[in-house]
Structures are given as structure tokens and as C-alpha cells.
Amino acid sequence: MKSNSFNLEGKVALVTGSGTGIGRAIAIKLAEHGACVGIHYNTSYQEALQTLEAIKSMNRKAILLQADLTCEQQANKIVDKIVAEFGKLDILVNNAGSPVQRSKIEECPLTLWNQVFNVNMTSAFMVTKRAIPHLRKTGKGSIVNIISLSVQTGGANGAGPYAAAKGALLVFTRTLARELAPEIRTNAVCPGVIETRHHEIFSTPERMQQYKEETPMKRNGIPEEVANAVVYLVSDAASFTNGALIDVNGGRFLR
């Protein structure tokens, strides 16, 4: 039995980058608690379709939203489309992001630097800007930005551009928390090492084992544990939580 404070019946949520990994878990978890969900993806159509099928199997409503969020017109399109489909927007989760490729700062070409910021920060800015009027209309809108443990620890092993972009997203979160309240609350979740495709690409199996050994919980996290934090932040249970950063890292970094 779900707590009434986590009841999202009648809410409409847009989750960027929700075809796979953490984004997929967030989309499914929001649907489990009653929300209608917009599943955004860029190139991972088959994976996004699996997210859609998982939600529809629960007799919940969802739609697929394809877009390259580094393009303002396409970023605007997904917000317009979900509002056209469901009549409103209550929740925005800015999850889409990627390191793109590893590079030390001194070796990083400007083109790569700009690409990393476009993928991780500017895309969230554009989607959020378009979504704000709709979120404000509800009087209880909620934005959650997914950042990275590298914001706390620095971008080791060539993750500096990514860490810098995610750091900008954290400051963006805190700025919105001041600008948009009380009609809209804005918070962030900071995942630690989560077992997803991201680490299949950017971390070796040996490094993943090392992460486990270095984490007080002696394991890496799973996407659903990040999704649980998001559900809390967008629910009435967090009605006085604004500008917060929730760590989901097993104690790997302690603030």
C-alpha cells in the first residue's frame, strides 16, 4: 500500500532521457504512483518503447517524445506535445545527459566542451524554460534535476567537462528554487555509482568493483533507488522541500 503523500494520481510528468537507465526507472516509478508520463528519448527508440510498454502494462498512460534536446525547436516541441496530449504539466525531471567522451581539461577541444554543456546543461535550460508557464499554472509544479557525484568529487579520469556541466545544473537548480517558488519547487538528486549502461560505456568492470569496495554500503546502486528519491521530491510529502540536493550514493560521498 502506497502512502497517500506519494499519490501522484492526476499528475502529468515529463522525464527527459527516459528510454534507459535512471530515466526509465524514474518514468516507471512515477507511473506506479499514478502519474501520466512523457517518455523522452533521442536515438534509443526501441528502449523507449520498452519503457512505454512497461508503463502501459500497469494500465497507466504514457506517450513517446522524440527530440534532440540540444535543438531549441525540438526541446520546445516535447513540452508542447505532452501538454497537448494531457492538458497540463505538473512535473519535469531533467535527466537527459552524458559525458559524451572523456577529456582532460587541458586537452579538451572547445567543440567538445560546448557539446557536453549543450547535452547536460543547455538542454535542461531550454526544456525548463518552455515548461515553466505550464508548471506554474498548476500552483504545485515540481522540477527535479539529476546531477552527478562528480559535482561533489570533481571530474576524475577525463570527466571534468561533464562535472562542470552538472555543477552548472546544480546552480541552475538553486536559482530556480528562488525564482519559481512558491508555485514551483525545484530540487536535485545526486546519484552515486548506479549500475546502468552509462558505466558499461564509461567504466571498466574492474573500476566498478573498486567503486563497490570504496562505498560504505559495499555495493553500487540501482536505478530504482534514484527513482524513489525523485518520487519523494515531486510528492506532497516534500511540500516544504525546495532547493535541496538529495544524495543517493551509499555513503560514497558525505556532505
C-alpha positions in Angstrom: 0.0 0.0 0.0 1.5 3.3 -1.1 1.4 6.3 1.3 -1.2 8.9 0.3 1.6 11.5 0.4 3.2 9.8 -2.5 0.0 9.6 -4.5 0.5 11.2 -7.9 -2.9 10.4 -9.4 -3.9 13.0 -11.9 -0.3 14.4 -12.3 1.4 14.7 -15.6 5.2 14.2 -15.7 7.9 14.7 -18.4 11.1 12.8 -17.9 13.9 13.5 -20.3 16.2 10.7 -21.3 13.8 8.1 -20.1 14.4 5.3 -22.6 17.0 3.6 -20.5 18.7 3.5 -17.1 17.9 6.0 -14.4 15.4 7.9 -16.6 13.5 4.7 -17.4 13.3 3.8 -13.7 12.0 7.3 -12.9 9.3 7.2 -15.6 8.1 3.8 -14.4 8.2 4.7 -10.8 6.2 7.9 -11.4 3.6 5.9 -13.3 3.4 3.3 -10.5 2.3 6.1 -8.2 -0.3 7.3 -10.6 1.3 9.9 -13.0 0.8 10.1 -16.7 4.3 10.2 -18.2 6.0 11.7 -21.2 8.9 9.4 -22.2 11.6 11.4 -23.9 14.3 9.8 -26.0 16.6 10.9 -28.8 18.0 7.8 -30.6 17.0 4.9 -28.4 13.6 4.2 -29.8 13.4 0.5 -29.1 14.5 1.1 -25.5 11.9 3.9 -25.1 9.3 1.6 -26.5 10.1 -0.9 -23.7 9.6 1.9 -21.1 6.3 2.7 -22.7 5.2 -0.9 -22.7 6.2 -1.3 -19.0 4.0 1.7 -18.1 1.1 0.6 -20.2 1.2 -2.9 -18.6 0.2 -1.1 -15.4 -2.8 0.4 -17.1 -1.1 3.8 -16.9 -0.9 6.4 -19.6 2.3 7.4 -21.3 3.5 8.8 -24.7 6.8 8.7 -26.5 8.5 12.0 -27.2 11.5 12.0 -29.6 13.8 15.0 -29.7 17.4 16.2 -29.8 17.3 18.5 -26.8 20.3 20.4 -27.9 18.0 21.9 -30.5 15.7 24.6 -29.1 12.8 23.9 -31.5 12.8 20.2 -30.6 13.1 20.9 -26.9 10.1 23.1 -27.1 8.2 20.5 -29.1 8.2 17.8 -26.4 6.8 20.2 -23.8 4.1 21.4 -26.3 3.3 17.8 -27.2 2.8 16.5 -23.7 0.6 19.5 -22.7 -1.4 19.0 -25.9 -1.8 15.3 -25.0 -2.7 15.5 -21.3 -3.8 19.2 -21.0 -1.2 20.2 -18.4 2.2 19.6 -16.9 2.9 19.1 -13.2 6.3 17.5 -13.0 9.5 17.9 -15.0 12.5 15.7 -14.5 15.7 16.8 -16.3 17.5 13.5 -16.5 19.0 13.5 -20.0 22.8 13.8 -20.1 26.1 12.2 -21.0 29.8 12.8 -20.6 29.9 12.4 -24.4 33.5 11.4 -24.2 36.3 11.7 -21.7 38.9 14.5 -21.9 41.2 16.3 -19.5 40.5 20.0 -19.3 43.9 21.0 -20.8 43.2 18.7 -23.8 39.5 19.4 -24.3 38.6 21.0 -27.7 36.1 23.8 -27.5 33.8 21.9 -29.7 33.7 19.0 -27.1 33.3 21.4 -24.2 30.3 23.1 -25.9 28.8 19.8 -26.8 29.0 18.5 -23.2 27.4 21.7 -21.9 24.7 21.6 -24.6 23.8 18.0 -23.8 23.8 18.3 -20.0 23.0 21.9 -19.2 21.6 23.9 -22.1 19.1 21.2 -23.0 17.7 21.3 -19.4 17.6 25.1 -19.6 15.6 25.0 -22.8 13.1 22.4 -21.7 12.6 24.0 -18.3 12.1 27.5 -19.8 9.3 26.1 -22.0 7.8 24.1 -19.2 7.7 26.9 -16.5 4.4 28.6 -17.6 2.7 25.2 -17.5 4.2 24.1 -14.2 3.2 27.5 -12.7 -0.4 27.1 -13.8 -0.8 24.0 -11.6 0.2 26.0 -8.5 2.1 23.0 -7.3 4.6 22.3 -10.0 7.8 20.4 -9.4 11.2 20.3 -11.1 13.9 17.7 -10.3 17.3 17.9 -11.9 19.5 14.8 -12.0 23.1 15.7 -11.4 26.2 13.6 -10.7 28.5 12.6 -7.9 31.3 14.2 -9.9 29.9 17.6 -8.8 31.0 16.7 -5.3 34.3 15.0 -6.1 35.5 16.7 -9.3 35.7 15.0 -12.7 38.4 12.4 -12.4 39.7 10.4 -15.4 38.7 12.9 -18.0 35.2 13.7 -16.7 36.0 17.3 -16.0 33.8 18.9 -18.7 30.9 16.7 -17.6 31.4 17.6 -13.9 31.5 21.3 -14.8 28.2 21.0 -16.8 26.5 19.1 -14.0 27.8 21.7 -11.5 26.1 24.4 -13.6 22.9 22.3 -13.4 23.1 22.3 -9.6 23.5 26.1 -9.5 20.6 26.3 -12.0 18.5 24.2 -9.6 19.2 26.6 -6.7 18.5 29.6 -8.8 15.1 28.2 -9.9 14.3 27.3 -6.3 14.5 31.0 -5.5 12.9 32.4 -8.7 9.9 30.0 -9.1 8.7 29.4 -5.5 6.1 29.1 -4.2 4.2 28.0 -7.3 7.0 25.6 -8.4 9.5 23.7 -6.2 12.9 22.8 -7.7 15.3 20.2 -6.3 18.1 17.9 -7.4 19.1 14.3 -6.9 22.8 13.4 -7.0 23.3 9.7 -7.8 26.4 7.9 -6.9 27.6 4.9 -8.8 24.5 3.3 -10.3 24.5 0.1 -12.3 23.4 1.4 -15.8 24.5 1.4 -19.4 26.4 4.7 -18.6 29.0 2.7 -16.6 29.1 -0.1 -19.2 30.4 2.6 -21.6 32.5 4.8 -19.3 33.7 2.5 -16.6 35.6 -0.9 -16.7 34.4 -3.9 -14.7 37.5 -3.6 -12.5 36.6 0.0 -11.8 33.0 -0.9 -10.9 34.3 -3.5 -8.4 36.6 -0.8 -7.0 33.6 1.5 -6.6 31.9 -1.2 -4.5 34.8 -1.6 -2.2 35.2 2.1 -1.7 31.5 2.6 -0.8 30.4 2.1 2.8 27.3 0.1 1.7 29.8 -2.2 -0.2 27.7 -2.2 -3.4 26.7 0.0 -6.2 23.2 1.4 -6.5 20.3 0.5 -8.9 18.2 3.0 -10.9 15.1 2.3 -8.8 16.8 3.8 -5.8 17.3 7.1 -7.6 13.7 6.9 -8.8 12.5 6.6 -5.2 14.2 9.9 -4.3 12.5 11.6 -7.3 9.1 10.3 -6.3 9.6 11.8 -2.8 10.7 15.2 -4.2 7.7 15.6 -6.5 5.2 14.4 -4.0 3.2 16.2 -1.3 5.5 14.6 1.3 8.2 17.1 0.1 5.9 20.1 0.1 8.4 22.2 2.1 11.5 20.9 0.3 12.8 23.4 -2.2 16.4 23.9 -3.4 17.5 20.7 -1.9 20.1 18.2 -3.1 19.5 14.5 -2.2 22.5 12.2 -2.3 21.8 8.6 -3.4 25.3 7.2 -3.2 25.6 4.6 -0.4 27.7 6.9 1.7 30.4 7.2 -1.0 30.5 11.0 -0.5 29.3 12.6 2.7 28.5 16.3 2.8 
